[in-house]
Amino acid sequence: MRPSIIFVFLLLCQSLFAAPKSLPVPGGIIVLPLEDNVTSVTFLNKRAALFKEKGRIYAVLPVPLTVTPGVYEVLLADKKLKIEIEAKEYAVQRLQIKNRRKVEPAREDLVRITKERSRKQKAKSFRSPGFADLDFIWPTTGRISSPFGLKRVLNGRPKAPHRGIDIAAPEGREVFAAADGIVVDAGDFFFSGNLVFIEHHGGVVTTYAHLQKIVVKPKSIVRKGELIGFVGKTGRVTGEHLHFGVMIDSIYVDPLLFLPTRQPSIYTSEKLSKISSGSAKRETIPPEG
Ligand SMILES: [Zn+2]
């Protein structure tokens, strides 16, 4: 199949369900419908997350921010499929961080940062079997102060791109689990401040950073809409906000592709209890292969 034909096909598939949305660009995702017998899909050596929608199985492939636009192969069991990754330019964002040590870490900070990097890597690559739960809710409410993918220059120094979205919200506003999952790690990190990792099956992990306070423990099971912490300004920040990230097989992708288009104006306890009790019972697992 020619790449252009595949692209049209992807767009057609996209109209069948609300989320997640296919966007074949660096930092985006590709959503592919699968034959029933396909349980393993890989793209650029990364494993896709599988999810079920109205009885049909789909794969979500993460496209790393670092990928050069072009034609790439998707491995579906013994088949290969060509996919075209299009270009996307992300804007540059220059920020001034008051705490200089968070931009130019001291020697003792570097020891801590190195340790935390491997701890983060472990949490990011956690994968429990089963279909991913991708029916996300907004983890808190507020305007998006920084979108995903911005090329960041902090205090005049080029740094890693922005690998999540920032939701500006007052300190103390509740933060909720975006979907059912397991808390794979939670704690205080040098750059991310108080940070929670939740895995939603199939290698889909969400992160919630700069929290004022964390109210869940590692290894606990959380339901969609369950309180996990409060908005804060811990770690490397310019002010209070929630940094929300989404990863598939440890590759950061744009969270907006997974969130409902409209954000609720405010979460009420009544609304949240409806969300939690309404979250569907988990489907049984396809064999890992
Ligand atoms: Zn952020």
Residues whose N, C-alpha, C, O or C-beta is under 5 A from the ligand:
A	BS01	ZN	I165 D166 H243
